[in-house]
Amino acid sequence: MTGNDNQTAETKKISLLKLFWIFFKIGLVLFGGGYAILPFLKSEMCDKENICTMEEITNYYALSQCFPGLVAGNVSMFTGYKARGVAGAIAAVTGVCLPAYLSIVLIFSFLSVITHYPVVQSIFSVLDIAVCVLIFLTILELWEFSIYDKFTMFIFITAVAAAMFNISPFIIVISAGSAGLLRNILLPKAAKCACSEKCEKEAGKEQSNDA
């Protein structure tokens, strides 16, 4: 294995054109919102290009909830910035948003005319099923990097219960973030211990995969 093969996410470079093309392809399958693209994002940016780790992408999703705008756009911005700085962020966001923009421009003029056709309705219904599957896979991917101790399990259960009682998602996200901040302030050793265990577990998996 050569030195180039061992390049880490911090040192490996990717061209802006390739970065744009990756996110343009992701934008082509952007059905169901930002969470549905996580399997594609993991495949392209983690497995193939080795730009980000799965833990970093999980953090980008968490940060995206705290910023205005679309989740897909925010996650693309963070990932592109990790790859190539400001220029990479612009290339990634442009790439992921361009397919939707072109689709709107091309389809909007006659969309209302074709939506009543049974064939078109069947296409949309099948797409809904595919989106559900992708979101389910996203949950499985995020679970390992998000629920890793009793505290995060408590936050998960509390958030689910709050959502069932129709509490605003804004309140849930802000409350969860505040709880994590308080934990880090009041119990810094516990927080560091949990994070260390998660990092060691991920490092062990990467070593076993390389072997």
Contacts in CASP RR format, 6 or more apart in sequence:
PFRMAT RR
TARGET T0000
AUTHOR 0000-0000-0000
METHOD contacts of the structure
MODEL  1
MTGNDNQTAETKKISLLKLFWIFFKIGLVLFGGGYAILPFLKSEMCDKEN
ICTMEEITNYYALSQCFPGLVAGNVSMFTGYKARGVAGAIAAVTGVCLPA
YLSIVLIFSFLSVITHYPVVQSIFSVLDIAVCVLIFLTILELWEFSIYDK
FTMFIFITAVAAAMFNISPFIIVISAGSAGLLRNILLPKAAKCACSEKCE
KEAGKEQSNDA
7 50 0 8 1.000
8 50 0 8 1.000
9 50 0 8 1.000
9 51 0 8 1.000
9 52 0 8 1.000
9 53 0 8 1.000
9 56 0 8 1.000
9 82 0 8 1.000
12 49 0 8 1.000
12 50 0 8 1.000
12 51 0 8 1.000
13 84 0 8 1.000
14 49 0 8 1.000
14 51 0 8 1.000
14 83 0 8 1.000
14 84 0 8 1.000
16 84 0 8 1.000
16 87 0 8 1.000
16 88 0 8 1.000
16 91 0 8 1.000
17 91 0 8 1.000
19 80 0 8 1.000
19 83 0 8 1.000
19 84 0 8 1.000
19 88 0 8 1.000
19 91 0 8 1.000
19 92 0 8 1.000
20 91 0 8 1.000
20 92 0 8 1.000
20 94 0 8 1.000
20 95 0 8 1.000
21 95 0 8 1.000
22 44 0 8 1.000
22 45 0 8 1.000
22 49 0 8 1.000
22 92 0 8 1.000
23 76 0 8 1.000
23 80 0 8 1.000
23 91 0 8 1.000
23 92 0 8 1.000
23 93 0 8 1.000
23 94 0 8 1.000
23 95 0 8 1.000
23 96 0 8 1.000
24 95 0 8 1.000
24 96 0 8 1.000
24 98 0 8 1.000
24 99 0 8 1.000
25 40 0 8 1.000
25 44 0 8 1.000
26 37 0 8 1.000
26 40 0 8 1.000
26 41 0 8 1.000
26 44 0 8 1.000
26 76 0 8 1.000
26 96 0 8 1.000
27 37 0 8 1.000
27 72 0 8 1.000
27 95 0 8 1.000
27 96 0 8 1.000
27 97 0 8 1.000
27 98 0 8 1.000
27 99 0 8 1.000
27 100 0 8 1.000
28 99 0 8 1.000
29 36 0 8 1.000
29 37 0 8 1.000
29 40 0 8 1.000
30 36 0 8 1.000
30 37 0 8 1.000
30 72 0 8 1.000
30 96 0 8 1.000
30 99 0 8 1.000
30 100 0 8 1.000
31 127 0 8 1.000
31 130 0 8 1.000
31 131 0 8 1.000
31 134 0 8 1.000
32 131 0 8 1.000
32 134 0 8 1.000
32 135 0 8 1.000
33 70 0 8 1.000
33 71 0 8 1.000
33 72 0 8 1.000
33 131 0 8 1.000
34 70 0 8 1.000
34 71 0 8 1.000
34 72 0 8 1.000
34 73 0 8 1.000
34 75 0 8 1.000
35 61 0 8 1.000
35 71 0 8 1.000
35 134 0 8 1.000
35 135 0 8 1.000
35 138 0 8 1.000
36 131 0 8 1.000
36 134 0 8 1.000
36 135 0 8 1.000
36 138 0 8 1.000
37 72 0 8 1.000
37 75 0 8 1.000
37 96 0 8 1.000
37 134 0 8 1.000
38 57 0 8 1.000
38 61 0 8 1.000
38 134 0 8 1.000
38 137 0 8 1.000
38 138 0 8 1.000
38 141 0 8 1.000
38 142 0 8 1.000
39 134 0 8 1.000
39 137 0 8 1.000
39 138 0 8 1.000
39 141 0 8 1.000
41 57 0 8 1.000
41 75 0 8 1.000
41 79 0 8 1.000
42 54 0 8 1.000
42 57 0 8 1.000
42 141 0 8 1.000
45 51 0 8 1.000
45 52 0 8 1.000
45 57 0 8 1.000
45 79 0 8 1.000
45 83 0 8 1.000
46 52 0 8 1.000
46 53 0 8 1.000
46 54 0 8 1.000
46 57 0 8 1.000
49 83 0 8 1.000
51 79 0 8 1.000
51 80 0 8 1.000
51 82 0 8 1.000
51 83 0 8 1.000
52 60 0 8 1.000
52 79 0 8 1.000
52 82 0 8 1.000
52 83 0 8 1.000
53 202 0 8 1.000
54 141 0 8 1.000
54 145 0 8 1.000
54 202 0 8 1.000
55 145 0 8 1.000
55 198 0 8 1.000
55 199 0 8 1.000
55 202 0 8 1.000
56 82 0 8 1.000
57 75 0 8 1.000
57 79 0 8 1.000
58 142 0 8 1.000
58 145 0 8 1.000
58 146 0 8 1.000
60 74 0 8 1.000
60 75 0 8 1.000
60 78 0 8 1.000
60 79 0 8 1.000
61 71 0 8 1.000
61 75 0 8 1.000
61 142 0 8 1.000
63 74 0 8 1.000
63 78 0 8 1.000
64 71 0 8 1.000
64 73 0 8 1.000
64 74 0 8 1.000
64 75 0 8 1.000
64 78 0 8 1.000
65 71 0 8 1.000
65 173 0 8 1.000
66 173 0 8 1.000
66 174 0 8 1.000
66 177 0 8 1.000
67 74 0 8 1.000
72 96 0 8 1.000
73 93 0 8 1.000
73 96 0 8 1.000
73 97 0 8 1.000
76 89 0 8 1.000
76 92 0 8 1.000
76 93 0 8 1.000
76 95 0 8 1.000
76 96 0 8 1.000
77 89 0 8 1.000
77 92 0 8 1.000
77 93 0 8 1.000
78 89 0 8 1.000
79 92 0 8 1.000
80 88 0 8 1.000
80 89 0 8 1.000
80 91 0 8 1.000
80 92 0 8 1.000
81 88 0 8 1.000
81 89 0 8 1.000
81 92 0 8 1.000
83 92 0 8 1.000
84 91 0 8 1.000
114 120 0 8 1.000
115 121 0 8 1.000
145 198 0 8 1.000
145 202 0 8 1.000
146 152 0 8 1.000
146 156 0 8 1.000
147 153 0 8 1.000
147 156 0 8 1.000
148 194 0 8 1.000
148 197 0 8 1.000
148 198 0 8 1.000
148 201 0 8 1.000
149 194 0 8 1.000
149 197 0 8 1.000
151 183 0 8 1.000
151 190 0 8 1.000
151 194 0 8 1.000
152 194 0 8 1.000
155 176 0 8 1.000
155 179 0 8 1.000
155 180 0 8 1.000
159 172 0 8 1.000
159 176 0 8 1.000
162 171 0 8 1.000
162 172 0 8 1.000
162 175 0 8 1.000
163 169 0 8 1.000
163 172 0 8 1.000
180 191 0 8 1.000
183 190 0 8 1.000
183 191 0 8 1.000
184 191 0 8 1.000
END
